[in-house]
Amino acid sequence: MHLRIPNSETLYKNLYWIIIATFLLSMFSNSVPRVLINGTVILAISIGIIRKNSSIIIKDQIVLLTFLLYCVASFVLFIINGYPKYVLLSAIAGSFLPIVLAFCRDTDLYERFYNNTFVALVISFVISLLLHINTSQFYCDYLYNMGYTSSNSIFWAKYFFQGLFGVTSLGTLSTCTALFYLCKLYQDKKMKTAIMMGISIVTLFVTTRRSAIAAFLLGASYIIVSNTFKRFMKKKYKINVKTLSVILLIVIIGIYAVIKNYESIIVIMSRVSNISGAVGERSDEWRKNIQSLSEFQIFFGTGFGSRSHTALQYGLQAVTDSGFVQLFCELGLLGFILFIACITTITIKCIRVPNKNFYYLSSMLIIFVYLLQAIGSNVFEFQVTSPLFWVSLGYCINKKGRMN
């Protein structure tokens, strides 16, 4: 009997199934090397992409390639500054290798990735909701061991909806999933799509993540308005009342089942209403990190991944509440400009594309969600969130994926 090793394409399209599986295994054993397993899988995918596309670098990928090479060069600063080796390995596995996912040229593979990923995420949301509703000591221990809560008590497990991935990652992923299925719903009008979207929306609002909720409302408004305008121009005004009713019913029942007490409702309302205060709550940390940089570090940074949550575990200075500030401190002004140049290039191309299929529109909105979340969260750092961002960016870069 021969053990068949999956090829890089199979690993690529099923990446989030693997990531979610490692989180589920971590519930039963603290010794599961999640970062190592997922990092090895992404490395195998990256090697496959490099072998297949190394001689085909298109014009739109040049800025991204420059950013990638700059990140590689910045790892030298780890050695110079004497950072722990595990901080470097964590940065490579969680933040660096996912960038390579954006160099895939196979449009069909991107779309298979999206289909598999969002089904896997919805299943993880259902598991997360069930764990949160029926909070057991087993689940409390898991949250504490993962570092999501400061105590393994039921009080802290209930305080925020952490799910499997932690409240920040859960908010980002549920927003992206909800927007993906909203885009898809306008195309296929299937009940299954509506249900998947409803579950994602429930998950999102129960996380009470302000920037994630704001990103969803803005993204959903854009989808609804643009599609309504298209229908108006084509004189198609039919509304699927049955699908709309199912969505509303799922949302209402889901929120009622999860948020059963007055205190939880107050938490959600107060956080959403105070969204403008999110920046003020984090500004002191941002200022301290930037002021700690030397003149050399202002321009070249302290090394990619050097100010991550992993660095904080070793008592090092870290940026825990802003992906943008973290990138600036780690890569310096030069690296930060390269990152902004990548985003600017993609934004210009997205605006110029006249006809977008729902995969392309979803990719645009996912990038938008991450950029908005990155103001106050380290979404580019976490191994469970970073792959989706770079895959979406890669899909928008790919010329073959830009038209219907």
Salt bridges, closest charged atoms under 4 A:
GLU9 OE2 - LYS52 NZ 2.98
ASP60 OD1 - LYS349 NZ 3.31
ASP60 OD2 - ARG402 NH1 3.77
GLU281 OE1 - ARG210 NH2 2.95
GLU281 OE1 - ARG282 NH1 3.83
ASP284 OD1 - ARG287 NH1 2.87
ASP321 OD1 - ARG282 NE 3.78
GLU381 OE1 - HIS309 ND1 3.18
